[in-house]
Amino acid sequence: MKLFLIAGEASGDALGAALMAGLKALAPGVSFEGVGGPLMAAEGLAGLFPMDDLSVMGLVEILPRYRALKRRLDQTIAAVAATAPDALITIDSPDFTLRVARAARAANPGLRTIHYVAPTVWAWRPGRAAKMAPFIDHVLALLPFEPPLMQAAGMSSDFVGHPVVAAPRADAAAAAAFRETQMIGPDQPVVLCLPGSRRGEVMRLAPRFDEALTRLRDREPGLRVVLPTLAPVAGLVRAMTARWRVAPLVVETPGDRAAAFAAADLALAASGTVSLELAAARVPMVIAHDFNWLTWQILRRAALIDTVTLVNIVSGTRAVPELLGPQCRPGPIARCLIEVMDSDEARAAQLAAMEKTMIALGEGGEDPGLRAARSVLTRIGAAAG
């Protein structure tokens, strides 16, 4: 069996790698081609080009890179046709991956197509699912309430669980060892700073996070700031934080990242799946995010819900404070951080919401990568039969 997979950013790379591991366990001999990152390459993906070529966020932010992205789009569509896979599996990054799927299906009407990560039609642009249905057969959903929405649009869909529930976590001993190694006292508050995984996010948010955390540190002199980062932006993060007044400890390895999460008392984070990582580690948080002005205006008008944080959405609460768009400024961010740090009630509400969220996403159940692989194989088998 030959599969063509496409992921466009780090979160998709992680999803794709877990899916590939599950497929290899259930269907030995499966082969993979496509586009992915280092995790998918480690599972055996023969990649067309570096996944980083596709890692761009925002509606307006795409425009300066349109020609380069169009070249990669045409290259990928041609590769799907040349490979003639048993199925095309597109993973999130819909602005790129669904364009490939549409063109690939048009060229080969018999091509089986599966999309991993349902579009957030419950949040904005509800017509997206119906637009996918003519060229996507099956959707692997991360959230338990999404399959009925996909089925109503004409696609089959399975809830396969969110990968955050299977991610390795550090225990109390690892947290204590991290504090000792970094010379952080047991009573010193540790705040995580997570300004994003894309260059544009980091450049926009990092200076504001610096100022907000400086204000918090002025109130809490013993505060230590730890900044877990990822390889694609690690150089930028180190260059920018070298001038920070709070002098954050930058960590890059997965082990240090997990230990830092386990050792943390509070987090300031950009909007995204990192909020679920924090929830899995039971770290109270404040979410702050901003976009290009025009992107923000478009998103603000299109939104169907009043929160972007998945902990709030899945738990049905508004326990995690958010500062979005014009509110994403150092003063309001610092005030929210102080409120969460000082309020036992606010922290307890967040922890209860996190517990509810993790259970709903599959914590304690079968590995999501294996569930996703089984769903893929069932769908391919059903199509073949």
Secondary structure, DSSP 8 states (H G I E B T S, - for coil): -EEEEEE-SHHHHHHHHHHHHHHHHHSTT-EEEEE--HHHHHTT-EESS-GGGG---STTTTGGGHHHHHHHHHHHHHHHHHH--SEEEEES-HHHHHHHHHHHHHH-TT--EEEES---TTTB-TTHHHHHTTT--EEEESSTTSHHHHHHTT-EEEE---GGGGS----HHHHHHHHHHTT--TTS-EEEEE--SSHHHHHHHHHHHHHHHHHHHHHSTT-EEEEE--HHHHHHHHHHHTT-TT--EEE-SHHHHHHHHHH-SEEEE-SSTHHHHHHHTT--EEEEE---HHHHHHHHHHBSSS---HHHHHHTS--S-EEEGGG-SHHHHHHHHHHHHH-HHHHHHHHHHHHHHHHHTTTTSS-HHHHHHHHHHHHHHHHH-
